[in-house]
């Protein structure tokens, strides 16, 4: 069995990205679906759209964007709740409990080492999935465990082929 391929940001790649602008735009529009597939362990090279999305989320800009979203989540968790939150409910207690793990994940995202697309996809999916532990207090997943898994999957270790935490 072939180990997970570590996708590196464009600044590390020797091969240029030959995708067309409309293909990159389409991958952004399908981000949630593509992230779900990558998080579940589907290989980025299995389709053009997955490969483009994987490149997007592991690029320096994509990593910066993910890190900023997670920093914003930490900031929102300590503010008083608003009457009509723009992004849906936030499980503030779960965020507070997972803060050390979230900060560790942010450090990995902000770091200079290459990361695997699967871990970045899990981190992205946690932000957007309204049924997940960040937004749903009845989720069977604990936010801390999900964030730890995302961080672990960002690494290049050979043991990243375990059953996916997020489906």
OpenMM code with the backbone's topology and positions (N, CA, C; nanometers):
from openmm import Vec3, app, unit

residues = "UNK UNK UNK UNK UNK UNK UNK UNK UNK UNK UNK UNK UNK UNK UNK UNK UNK UNK UNK UNK UNK UNK UNK UNK UNK UNK UNK UNK UNK UNK UNK UNK UNK UNK UNK UNK UNK UNK UNK UNK UNK UNK UNK UNK UNK UNK UNK UNK UNK UNK UNK UNK UNK UNK UNK UNK UNK UNK UNK UNK UNK UNK UNK UNK UNK UNK UNK UNK UNK UNK UNK UNK UNK UNK UNK UNK UNK UNK UNK UNK UNK UNK UNK UNK UNK UNK UNK UNK UNK UNK UNK UNK UNK UNK UNK UNK UNK UNK UNK UNK UNK UNK UNK UNK UNK UNK UNK UNK UNK UNK UNK UNK UNK UNK UNK UNK UNK UNK UNK UNK UNK UNK UNK UNK UNK UNK UNK UNK UNK UNK UNK UNK UNK UNK UNK UNK UNK UNK UNK UNK UNK UNK UNK UNK UNK UNK UNK UNK UNK UNK UNK UNK UNK UNK UNK UNK UNK UNK UNK UNK UNK UNK UNK UNK UNK UNK UNK".split()
positions = [
    Vec3(0.0838, -0.1172, 0.0000),
    Vec3(0.0000, 0.0000, 0.0000),
    Vec3(0.0887, 0.1241, 0.0000),
    Vec3(0.0550, 0.2164, -0.0846),
    Vec3(0.1318, 0.3386, -0.1008),
    Vec3(0.1010, 0.4359, 0.0133),
    Vec3(0.2022, 0.4936, 0.0795),
    Vec3(0.1744, 0.5889, 0.1870),
    Vec3(0.1135, 0.7169, 0.1307),
    Vec3(0.0496, 0.7939, 0.2180),
    Vec3(-0.0074, 0.9224, 0.1769),
    Vec3(0.0980, 1.0061, 0.1089),
    Vec3(0.0576, 1.0716, 0.0050),
    Vec3(0.1471, 1.1620, -0.0655),
    Vec3(0.1451, 1.2947, 0.0080),
    Vec3(0.2599, 1.3465, 0.0366),
    Vec3(0.2693, 1.4755, 0.1037),
    Vec3(0.2668, 1.5834, -0.0027),
    Vec3(0.1592, 1.6593, -0.0043),
    Vec3(0.1511, 1.7693, -0.1000),
    Vec3(0.2198, 1.8896, -0.0392),
    Vec3(0.3051, 1.9503, -0.1188),
    Vec3(0.3806, 2.0630, -0.0676),
    Vec3(0.3285, 2.1913, -0.1288),
    Vec3(0.3402, 2.3008, -0.0537),
    Vec3(0.2990, 2.4292, -0.1090),
    Vec3(0.3720, 2.4573, -0.2400),
    Vec3(0.3116, 2.5415, -0.3213),
    Vec3(0.3668, 2.5721, -0.4531),
    Vec3(0.5102, 2.6209, -0.4448),
    Vec3(0.5461, 2.6890, -0.3384),
    Vec3(0.6821, 2.7404, -0.3265),
    Vec3(0.7834, 2.6263, -0.3141),
    Vec3(0.7397, 2.5065, -0.2783),
    Vec3(0.8290, 2.3918, -0.2650),
    Vec3(0.8317, 2.3075, -0.3924),
    Vec3(0.7281, 2.3206, -0.4756),
    Vec3(0.7145, 2.2339, -0.5922),
    Vec3(0.8090, 2.2733, -0.7037),
    Vec3(0.8586, 2.1726, -0.7735),
    Vec3(0.9407, 2.2004, -0.8904),
    Vec3(0.8535, 2.2102, -1.0148),
    Vec3(0.7345, 2.1464, -1.0140),
    Vec3(0.6446, 2.1502, -1.1287),
    Vec3(0.5429, 2.2630, -1.1103),
    Vec3(0.5230, 2.3430, -1.2131),
    Vec3(0.4259, 2.4516, -1.2023),
    Vec3(0.2828, 2.3981, -1.2045),
    Vec3(0.1905, 2.4769, -1.1556),
    Vec3(0.0487, 2.4435, -1.1573),
    Vec3(-0.0048, 2.4809, -1.2957),
    Vec3(-0.0510, 2.3807, -1.3708),
    Vec3(-0.0997, 2.4054, -1.5060),
    Vec3(-0.2514, 2.4133, -1.5116),
    Vec3(-0.3181, 2.4264, -1.3994),
    Vec3(-0.4638, 2.4338, -1.4019),
    Vec3(-0.5084, 2.5703, -1.4537),
    Vec3(-0.6255, 2.5703, -1.5121),
    Vec3(-0.6810, 2.6936, -1.5676),
    Vec3(-0.7502, 2.7726, -1.4567),
    Vec3(-0.7608, 2.9043, -1.4731),
    Vec3(-0.8284, 2.9850, -1.3697),
    Vec3(-0.9696, 2.9377, -1.3395),
    Vec3(-1.0460, 2.8968, -1.4409),
    Vec3(-1.1816, 2.8516, -1.4146),
    Vec3(-1.1828, 2.7201, -1.3367),
    Vec3(-1.0790, 2.6363, -1.3550),
    Vec3(-1.0700, 2.5116, -1.2782),
    Vec3(-1.0409, 2.5421, -1.1310),
    Vec3(-0.9553, 2.6403, -1.1078),
    Vec3(-0.9258, 2.6803, -0.9700),
    Vec3(-1.0501, 2.7411, -0.9045),
    Vec3(-1.1242, 2.8210, -0.9799),
    Vec3(-1.2480, 2.8808, -0.9298),
    Vec3(-1.3499, 2.7713, -0.8972),
    Vec3(-1.3633, 2.6740, -0.9853),
    Vec3(-1.4572, 2.5634, -0.9626),
    Vec3(-1.4188, 2.4845, -0.8371),
    Vec3(-1.2896, 2.4645, -0.8158),
    Vec3(-1.2450, 2.3925, -0.6955),
    Vec3(-1.2812, 2.4707, -0.5696),
    Vec3(-1.2737, 2.6037, -0.5762),
    Vec3(-1.3143, 2.6868, -0.4605),
    Vec3(-1.4639, 2.6739, -0.4354),
    Vec3(-1.5423, 2.6724, -0.5438),
    Vec3(-1.6876, 2.6589, -0.5289),
    Vec3(-1.7254, 2.5233, -0.4686),
    Vec3(-1.6480, 2.4212, -0.4994),
    Vec3(-1.6748, 2.2858, -0.4503),
    Vec3(-1.5925, 2.2525, -0.3259),
    Vec3(-1.5377, 2.3538, -0.2606),
    Vec3(-1.4428, 2.3326, -0.1510),
    Vec3(-1.4952, 2.2375, -0.0443),
    Vec3(-1.6181, 2.2543, -0.0018),
    Vec3(-1.6715, 2.1708, 0.1058),
    Vec3(-1.6740, 2.0232, 0.0666),
    Vec3(-1.7230, 1.9960, -0.0530),
    Vec3(-1.7296, 1.8578, -0.1009),
    Vec3(-1.5894, 1.7995, -0.1208),
    Vec3(-1.5011, 1.8777, -0.1806),
    Vec3(-1.3647, 1.8302, -0.2039),
    Vec3(-1.2903, 1.8112, -0.0719),
    Vec3(-1.3095, 1.9041, 0.0228),
    Vec3(-1.2457, 1.8898, 0.1539),
    Vec3(-1.2938, 1.7631, 0.2244),
    Vec3(-1.4228, 1.7352, 0.2119),
    Vec3(-1.4778, 1.6139, 0.2748),
    Vec3(-1.4113, 1.4888, 0.2161),
    Vec3(-1.3913, 1.4871, 0.0861),
    Vec3(-1.3260, 1.3729, 0.0210),
    Vec3(-1.1794, 1.3604, 0.0634),
    Vec3(-1.1090, 1.4737, 0.0660),
    Vec3(-0.9682, 1.4709, 0.1081),
    Vec3(-0.9564, 1.4294, 0.2551),
    Vec3(-1.0456, 1.4813, 0.3386),
    Vec3(-1.0430, 1.4474, 0.4812),
    Vec3(-1.0691, 1.2991, 0.5038),
    Vec3(-1.1499, 1.2396, 0.4169),
    Vec3(-1.1814, 1.0970, 0.4290),
    Vec3(-1.0688, 1.0080, 0.3780),
    Vec3(-0.9663, 1.0702, 0.3175),
    Vec3(-0.8514, 0.9924, 0.2739),
    Vec3(-0.8407, 0.9706, 0.1247),
    Vec3(-0.9300, 1.0290, 0.0472),
    Vec3(-0.9194, 1.0143, -0.0988),
    Vec3(-0.7925, 1.0851, -0.1452),
    Vec3(-0.7199, 1.0211, -0.2333),
    Vec3(-0.5925, 1.0736, -0.2801),
    Vec3(-0.6129, 1.1935, -0.3725),
    Vec3(-0.5377, 1.3009, -0.3512),
    Vec3(-0.5528, 1.4209, -0.4342),
    Vec3(-0.5331, 1.3937, -0.5828),
    Vec3(-0.4449, 1.3038, -0.6166),
    Vec3(-0.4177, 1.2774, -0.7575),
    Vec3(-0.5270, 1.1950, -0.8250),
    Vec3(-0.6321, 1.1581, -0.7512),
    Vec3(-0.7392, 1.0782, -0.8111),
    Vec3(-0.8316, 1.1604, -0.9011),
    Vec3(-0.8265, 1.2927, -0.8916),
    Vec3(-0.9031, 1.3771, -0.9837),
    Vec3(-0.8377, 1.5139, -0.9929),
    Vec3(-0.8622, 1.5803, -1.1037),
    Vec3(-0.8066, 1.7139, -1.1244),
    Vec3(-0.8585, 1.8110, -1.0179),
    Vec3(-0.9887, 1.8042, -0.9885),
    Vec3(-1.0476, 1.8955, -0.8904),
    Vec3(-0.9862, 1.8737, -0.7517),
    Vec3(-0.9676, 1.7479, -0.7115),
    Vec3(-0.9063, 1.7203, -0.5814),
    Vec3(-0.7620, 1.7694, -0.5765),
    Vec3(-0.6894, 1.7503, -0.6855),
    Vec3(-0.5501, 1.7952, -0.6900),
    Vec3(-0.5421, 1.9472, -0.6782),
    Vec3(-0.6305, 2.0166, -0.7461),
    Vec3(-0.6317, 2.1629, -0.7388),
    Vec3(-0.6668, 2.2075, -0.5977),
    Vec3(-0.7709, 2.1475, -0.5399),
    Vec3(-0.8117, 2.1865, -0.4037),
    Vec3(-0.7005, 2.1563, -0.3047),
    Vec3(-0.6359, 2.0426, -0.3183),
    Vec3(-0.5263, 2.0084, -0.2270),
    Vec3(-0.4150, 2.1120, -0.2381),
    Vec3(-0.3818, 2.1528, -0.3602),
    Vec3(-0.2793, 2.2557, -0.3789),
    Vec3(-0.3208, 2.3864, -0.3129),
    Vec3(-0.4497, 2.4197, -0.3242),
    Vec3(-0.4989, 2.5444, -0.2655),
    Vec3(-0.4826, 2.5456, -0.1137),
    Vec3(-0.5214, 2.4368, -0.0485),
    Vec3(-0.5225, 2.4392, 0.0989),
    Vec3(-0.3857, 2.4168, 0.1618),
    Vec3(-0.2895, 2.3657, 0.0852),
    Vec3(-0.1549, 2.3516, 0.1425),
    Vec3(-0.0607, 2.4628, 0.0967),
    Vec3(-0.1100, 2.5504, 0.0094),
    Vec3(-0.0274, 2.6631, -0.0352),
    Vec3(-0.0065, 2.7579, 0.0827),
    Vec3(0.0966, 2.8400, 0.0781),
    Vec3(0.1161, 2.9371, 0.1869),
    Vec3(-0.0078, 3.0237, 0.2102),
    Vec3(-0.0723, 3.0693, 0.1037),
    Vec3(-0.1921, 3.1532, 0.1191),
    Vec3(-0.3075, 3.0735, 0.1807),
    Vec3(-0.3251, 2.9501, 0.1370),
    Vec3(-0.4315, 2.8662, 0.1916),
    Vec3(-0.4097, 2.8348, 0.3382),
    Vec3(-0.2860, 2.8077, 0.3739),
    Vec3(-0.2534, 2.7797, 0.5141),
    Vec3(-0.2751, 2.9028, 0.6004),
    Vec3(-0.2346, 3.0185, 0.5479),
    Vec3(-0.2532, 3.1442, 0.6206),
    Vec3(-0.4018, 3.1706, 0.6434),
    Vec3(-0.4816, 3.1466, 0.5394),
    Vec3(-0.6265, 3.1663, 0.5495),
    Vec3(-0.6872, 3.0739, 0.6549),
    Vec3(-0.6495, 2.9471, 0.6518),
    Vec3(-0.6994, 2.8524, 0.7528),
    Vec3(-0.6593, 2.8955, 0.8933),
    Vec3(-0.5330, 2.9321, 0.9119),
    Vec3(-0.4849, 2.9759, 1.0433),
    Vec3(-0.5627, 3.0980, 1.0905),
    Vec3(-0.5879, 3.1928, 1.0010),
    Vec3(-0.6621, 3.3141, 1.0385),
    Vec3(-0.8051, 3.2810, 1.0782),
    Vec3(-0.8670, 3.1868, 1.0081),
    Vec3(-1.0031, 3.1459, 1.0451),
    Vec3(-1.0047, 3.0850, 1.1859),
    Vec3(-0.9061, 3.0029, 1.2155),
    Vec3(-0.9014, 2.9405, 1.3481),
    Vec3(-0.8692, 3.0427, 1.4572),
    Vec3(-0.7856, 3.1410, 1.4270),
    Vec3(-0.7594, 3.2487, 1.5227),
    Vec3(-0.8887, 3.3259, 1.5485),
    Vec3(-0.9649, 3.3486, 1.4440),
    Vec3(-1.0935, 3.4179, 1.4577),
    Vec3(-1.1900, 3.3372, 1.5451),
    Vec3(-1.1901, 3.2055, 1.5290),
    Vec3(-1.2748, 3.1193, 1.6125),
    Vec3(-1.2369, 3.1360, 1.7602),
    Vec3(-1.1065, 3.1338, 1.7894),
    Vec3(-1.0622, 3.1525, 1.9277),
    Vec3(-1.1062, 3.2888, 1.9808),
    Vec3(-1.0984, 3.3906, 1.8968),
    Vec3(-1.1396, 3.5252, 1.9362),
    Vec3(-1.2903, 3.5308, 1.9631),
    Vec3(-1.3703, 3.4725, 1.8740),
    Vec3(-1.5156, 3.4719, 1.8920),
    Vec3(-1.5578, 3.3964, 2.0179),
    Vec3(-1.4833, 3.2934, 2.0524),
    Vec3(-1.5204, 3.2097, 2.1671),
    Vec3(-1.5116, 3.2852, 2.2992),
    Vec3(-1.4299, 3.3890, 2.3064),
    Vec3(-1.4169, 3.4639, 2.4321),
    Vec3(-1.5022, 3.5905, 2.4339),
    Vec3(-1.5621, 3.6238, 2.3211),
    Vec3(-1.6518, 3.7397, 2.3141),
    Vec3(-1.7917, 3.6986, 2.3570),
    Vec3(-1.8708, 3.7952, 2.4040),
    Vec3(-2.0112, 3.7630, 2.4337),
    Vec3(-2.0841, 3.7236, 2.3054),
    Vec3(-2.1734, 3.6263, 2.3138),
    Vec3(-2.2446, 3.5837, 2.1928),
    Vec3(-2.3328, 3.6968, 2.1381),
    Vec3(-2.3480, 3.7008, 2.0070),
    Vec3(-2.4362, 3.7989, 1.9445),
    Vec3(-2.5732, 3.7362, 1.9234),
    Vec3(-2.6733, 3.8211, 1.9088),
    Vec3(-2.8100, 3.7718, 1.8929),
    Vec3(-2.8255, 3.6883, 1.7660),
    Vec3(-2.7695, 3.7346, 1.6570),
    Vec3(-2.7776, 3.6624, 1.5302),
    Vec3(-2.6379, 3.6422, 1.4741),
    Vec3(-2.5702, 3.5348, 1.5155),
    Vec3(-2.4344, 3.5134, 1.4658),
    Vec3(-2.4344, 3.4911, 1.3144),
    Vec3(-2.3392, 3.5526, 1.2460),
    Vec3(-2.3310, 3.5424, 1.1007),
    Vec3(-2.2918, 3.4027, 1.0545),
    Vec3(-2.2131, 3.3327, 1.1328),
    Vec3(-2.1592, 3.2030, 1.0912),
    Vec3(-2.2248, 3.0866, 1.1627),
    Vec3(-2.3401, 3.1077, 1.2224),
    Vec3(-2.4055, 3.0011, 1.2951),
    Vec3(-2.3536, 2.9925, 1.4378),
    Vec3(-2.4094, 2.9014, 1.5142),
    Vec3(-2.3685, 2.8907, 1.6548),
    Vec3(-2.2252, 2.8414, 1.6681),
    Vec3(-2.1645, 2.8806, 1.7759),
    Vec3(-2.0283, 2.8381, 1.8058),
    Vec3(-2.0306, 2.7731, 1.9431),
    Vec3(-1.9770, 2.6534, 1.9534),
    Vec3(-1.9720, 2.5829, 2.0820),
    Vec3(-1.8551, 2.6386, 2.1623),
    Vec3(-1.8815, 2.7464, 2.2337),
    Vec3(-1.7766, 2.8186, 2.3054),
    Vec3(-1.7044, 2.7327, 2.4083),
    Vec3(-1.7766, 2.6482, 2.4786),
    Vec3(-1.7138, 2.5606, 2.5776),
    Vec3(-1.6181, 2.4623, 2.5129),
    Vec3(-1.6586, 2.4078, 2.3997),
    Vec3(-1.5720, 2.3135, 2.3273),
    Vec3(-1.4470, 2.3844, 2.2758),
    Vec3(-1.4637, 2.5084, 2.2293),
    Vec3(-1.3490, 2.5846, 2.1807),
    Vec3(-1.2538, 2.6149, 2.2956),
    Vec3(-1.3087, 2.6545, 2.4090),
    Vec3(-1.2243, 2.6832, 2.5249),
    Vec3(-1.1473, 2.5588, 2.5686),
    Vec3(-1.2142, 2.4443, 2.5691),
    Vec3(-1.1483, 2.3196, 2.6095),
    Vec3(-1.0415, 2.2764, 2.5089),
    Vec3(-1.0633, 2.3085, 2.3827),
    Vec3(-0.9704, 2.2662, 2.2773),
    Vec3(-0.8655, 2.3724, 2.2451),
    Vec3(-0.8660, 2.4851, 2.3155),
    Vec3(-0.7768, 2.5956, 2.2796),
    Vec3(-0.6301, 2.5557, 2.2651),
    Vec3(-0.5719, 2.4790, 2.3574),
    Vec3(-0.4313, 2.4416, 2.3384),
    Vec3(-0.4086, 2.3616, 2.2094),
    Vec3(-0.5019, 2.2735, 2.1776),
    Vec3(-0.4902, 2.1936, 2.0557),
    Vec3(-0.5084, 2.2807, 1.9313),
    Vec3(-0.6007, 2.3757, 1.9387),
    Vec3(-0.6223, 2.4670, 1.8266),
    Vec3(-0.4972, 2.5516, 1.8042),
    Vec3(-0.4376, 2.6002, 1.9120),
    Vec3(-0.3162, 2.6820, 1.8980),
    Vec3(-0.2009, 2.5996, 1.8380),
    Vec3(-0.1912, 2.4737, 1.8765),
    Vec3(-0.0883, 2.3868, 1.8182),
    Vec3(-0.1120, 2.3690, 1.6683),
    Vec3(-0.2385, 2.3496, 1.6303),
    Vec3(-0.2713, 2.3351, 1.4888),
    Vec3(-0.2397, 2.4639, 1.4128),
    Vec3(-0.2704, 2.5769, 1.4714),
    Vec3(-0.2394, 2.7060, 1.4083),
    Vec3(-0.0890, 2.7188, 1.3883),
    Vec3(-0.0103, 2.6749, 1.4866),
    Vec3(0.1360, 2.6801, 1.4741),
    Vec3(0.1850, 2.5953, 1.3570),
    Vec3(0.1242, 2.4774, 1.3393),
    Vec3(0.1628, 2.3908, 1.2272),
    Vec3(0.1253, 2.4575, 1.0949),
    Vec3(0.0046, 2.5138, 1.0889),
    Vec3(-0.0391, 2.5816, 0.9669),
    Vec3(0.0508, 2.7004, 0.9343),
    Vec3(0.0929, 2.7728, 1.0361),
    Vec3(0.1756, 2.8917, 1.0160),
    Vec3(0.3229, 2.8579, 0.9975),
    Vec3(0.3611, 2.7350, 1.0259),
    Vec3(0.5006, 2.6939, 1.0139),
    Vec3(0.5444, 2.6825, 0.8686),
    Vec3(0.6722, 2.6649, 0.8503),
    Vec3(0.7274, 2.6593, 0.7159),
    Vec3(0.7399, 2.5208, 0.6568),
    Vec3(0.7126, 2.4173, 0.7357),
    Vec3(0.7271, 2.2805, 0.6841),
    Vec3(0.6063, 2.2412, 0.5988),
    Vec3(0.6284, 2.1569, 0.4987),
    Vec3(0.5153, 2.1093, 0.4174),
    Vec3(0.4149, 2.0327, 0.5041),
    Vec3(0.2888, 2.0394, 0.4651),
    Vec3(0.1842, 1.9649, 0.5352),
    Vec3(0.1067, 1.8812, 0.4347),
    Vec3(0.0408, 1.7775, 0.4857),
    Vec3(-0.0415, 1.6910, 0.4015),
    Vec3(-0.1784, 1.7543, 0.3813),
    Vec3(-0.2314, 1.7367, 0.2611),
    Vec3(-0.3610, 1.7940, 0.2263),
    Vec3(-0.4731, 1.7381, 0.3141),
    Vec3(-0.4607, 1.6128, 0.3541),
    Vec3(-0.5672, 1.5525, 0.4348),
    Vec3(-0.5874, 1.6276, 0.5661),
    Vec3(-0.4792, 1.6631, 0.6333),
    Vec3(-0.4912, 1.7367, 0.7592),
    Vec3(-0.5477, 1.8752, 0.7391),
    Vec3(-0.5038, 1.9442, 0.6339),
    Vec3(-0.5571, 2.0777, 0.6043),
    Vec3(-0.7052, 2.0690, 0.5704),
    Vec3(-0.7450, 1.9635, 0.4993),
    Vec3(-0.8856, 1.9455, 0.4639),
    Vec3(-0.9707, 1.9210, 0.5884),
    Vec3(-0.9191, 1.8442, 0.6830),
    Vec3(-0.9925, 1.8218, 0.8082),
    Vec3(-1.0104, 1.9540, 0.8813),
    Vec3(-0.9030, 2.0340, 0.8895),
    Vec3(-0.9112, 2.1643, 0.9572),
    Vec3(-1.0129, 2.2544, 0.8888),
    Vec3(-1.0156, 2.2545, 0.7569),
    Vec3(-1.1105, 2.3357, 0.6812),
    Vec3(-1.2530, 2.2864, 0.7018),
    Vec3(-1.2716, 2.1562, 0.6968),
    Vec3(-1.4041, 2.0969, 0.7125),
    Vec3(-1.4613, 2.1240, 0.8519),
    Vec3(-1.3777, 2.1203, 0.9527),
    Vec3(-1.4247, 2.1508, 1.0881),
    Vec3(-1.4843, 2.2911, 1.0956),
    Vec3(-1.4268, 2.3840, 1.0209),
    Vec3(-1.4773, 2.5220, 1.0207),
    Vec3(-1.6127, 2.5335, 0.9519),
    Vec3(-1.6334, 2.4579, 0.8459),
    Vec3(-1.7527, 2.4760, 0.7633),
    Vec3(-1.8662, 2.3784, 0.7912),
    Vec3(-1.8400, 2.2702, 0.8603),
    Vec3(-1.9419, 2.1671, 0.8826),
    Vec3(-2.0314, 2.2048, 1.0008),
    Vec3(-2.1525, 2.2442, 0.9709),
    Vec3(-2.2466, 2.2834, 1.0753),
    Vec3(-2.2876, 2.1701, 1.1671),
    Vec3(-2.2633, 2.0463, 1.1266),
    Vec3(-2.2986, 1.9313, 1.2115),
    Vec3(-2.1798, 1.8847, 1.2955),
    Vec3(-2.0644, 1.9466, 1.2758),
    Vec3(-1.9430, 1.9060, 1.3457),
    Vec3(-1.9322, 1.9664, 1.4842),
    Vec3(-1.8264, 1.9320, 1.5567),
    Vec3(-1.8124, 1.9711, 1.6968),
    Vec3(-1.7878, 2.1201, 1.7206),
    Vec3(-1.7527, 2.1957, 1.6187),
    Vec3(-1.7320, 2.3391, 1.6360),
    Vec3(-1.8645, 2.4133, 1.6454),
    Vec3(-1.9655, 2.3633, 1.5752),
    Vec3(-2.0940, 2.4335, 1.5671),
    Vec3(-2.2113, 2.3561, 1.6276),
    Vec3(-2.1922, 2.2311, 1.6605),
    Vec3(-2.3036, 2.1481, 1.7074),
    Vec3(-2.2650, 2.0791, 1.8380),
    Vec3(-2.3258, 2.1222, 1.9455),
    Vec3(-2.2900, 2.0640, 2.0760),
    Vec3(-2.3344, 1.9189, 2.0899),
    Vec3(-2.4173, 1.8716, 1.9982),
    Vec3(-2.4619, 1.7317, 2.0008),
    Vec3(-2.3783, 1.6426, 1.9080),
    Vec3(-2.2753, 1.6975, 1.8509),
    Vec3(-2.1894, 1.6190, 1.7629),
    Vec3(-2.1246, 1.5057, 1.8415),
    Vec3(-2.1169, 1.3864, 1.7826),
    Vec3(-2.0525, 1.2758, 1.8530),
    Vec3(-1.9004, 1.2941, 1.8653),
    Vec3(-1.8435, 1.3847, 1.7859),
    Vec3(-1.7000, 1.4118, 1.7928),
    Vec3(-1.6707, 1.5198, 1.8956),
    Vec3(-1.5581, 1.5069, 1.9620),
    Vec3(-1.5107, 1.6138, 2.0493),
    Vec3(-1.4200, 1.7028, 1.9670),
    Vec3(-1.4353, 1.8333, 1.9826),
    Vec3(-1.3559, 1.9271, 1.9043),
    Vec3(-1.2076, 1.9063, 1.9281),
    Vec3(-1.1687, 1.8868, 2.0508),
    Vec3(-1.0273, 1.8680, 2.0825),
    Vec3(-0.9689, 1.7481, 2.0071),
    Vec3(-1.0398, 1.6363, 2.0077),
    Vec3(-0.9926, 1.5166, 1.9373),
    Vec3(-0.9876, 1.5395, 1.7868),
    Vec3(-1.0867, 1.6096, 1.7330),
    Vec3(-1.0899, 1.6362, 1.5890),
    Vec3(-0.9742, 1.7275, 1.5477),
    Vec3(-0.9446, 1.8277, 1.6288),
    Vec3(-0.8340, 1.9186, 1.5989),
    Vec3(-0.7008, 1.8446, 1.6103),
    Vec3(-0.6873, 1.7597, 1.7124),
    Vec3(-0.5651, 1.6799, 1.7252),
    Vec3(-0.5447, 1.5906, 1.6029),
    Vec3(-0.6544, 1.5317, 1.5531),
    Vec3(-0.6456, 1.4462, 1.4349),
    Vec3(-0.6053, 1.5284, 1.3120),
    Vec3(-0.6624, 1.6461, 1.2970),
    Vec3(-0.6245, 1.7323, 1.1846),
    Vec3(-0.4757, 1.7637, 1.1905),
    Vec3(-0.4270, 1.7985, 1.3072),
    Vec3(-0.2858, 1.8315, 1.3245),
    Vec3(-0.1988, 1.7100, 1.2947),
    Vec3(-0.2399, 1.5942, 1.3434),
    Vec3(-0.1640, 1.4712, 1.3191),
    Vec3(-0.1594, 1.4389, 1.1702),
    Vec3(-0.2720, 1.4577, 1.1039),
    Vec3(-0.2786, 1.4272, 0.9608),
    Vec3(-0.1985, 1.5267, 0.8771),
    Vec3(-0.1684, 1.6423, 0.9311),
    Vec3(-0.0852, 1.7390, 0.8588),
    Vec3(0.0597, 1.6918, 0.8502),
    Vec3(0.0982, 1.6048, 0.9432),
    Vec3(0.2350, 1.5551, 0.9453),
    Vec3(0.2606, 1.4567, 0.8342),
    Vec3(0.3880, 1.4208, 0.8168),
    Vec3(0.4240, 1.3307, 0.7073),
    Vec3(0.4491, 1.1886, 0.7539),
    Vec3(0.4058, 1.1538, 0.8739),
    Vec3(0.4326, 1.0196, 0.9254),
    Vec3(0.3563, 0.9151, 0.8450),
    Vec3(0.4078, 0.7961, 0.8420),
    Vec3(0.3482, 0.6877, 0.7631),
    Vec3(0.2198, 0.6352, 0.8243),
    Vec3(0.1891, 0.6698, 0.9492),
    Vec3(0.0697, 0.6158, 1.0145),
    Vec3(-0.0522, 0.7037, 0.9923),
    Vec3(-0.0554, 0.7842, 0.8867),
    Vec3(-0.1709, 0.8700, 0.8607),
    Vec3(-0.2784, 0.8000, 0.7795),
    Vec3(-0.2699, 0.6690, 0.7620),
    Vec3(-0.3684, 0.5967, 0.6820),
    Vec3(-0.4778, 0.5339, 0.7680),
    Vec3(-0.4865, 0.5701, 0.8941),
    Vec3(-0.5897, 0.5139, 0.9813),
    Vec3(-0.7278, 0.5596, 0.9345),
    Vec3(-0.8312, 0.4998, 0.9922),
    Vec3(-0.9671, 0.5349, 0.9549),
    Vec3(-0.9901, 0.6836, 0.9765),
    Vec3(-1.0593, 0.7486, 0.8839),
    Vec3(-1.0811, 0.8915, 0.8960),
    Vec3(-1.1708, 0.9245, 1.0146),
    Vec3(-1.1402, 1.0349, 1.0797),
    Vec3(-1.2207, 1.0809, 1.1916),
    Vec3(-1.3430, 1.1535, 1.1410),
    Vec3(-1.3308, 1.2192, 1.0273),
    Vec3(-1.4408, 1.2972, 0.9719),
    Vec3(-1.4798, 1.2352, 0.8404),
    Vec3(-1.6076, 1.2146, 0.8234),
    Vec3(-1.6560, 1.1514, 0.6992),
    Vec3(-1.7366, 1.2480, 0.6186),
] * unit.nanometer
topology = app.Topology()
chain = topology.addChain("A")
for resn in residues:
    res = topology.addResidue(resn, chain)
    for name in ("N", "CA", "C"):
        topology.addAtom(name, app.Element.getBySymbol(name[0]), res)
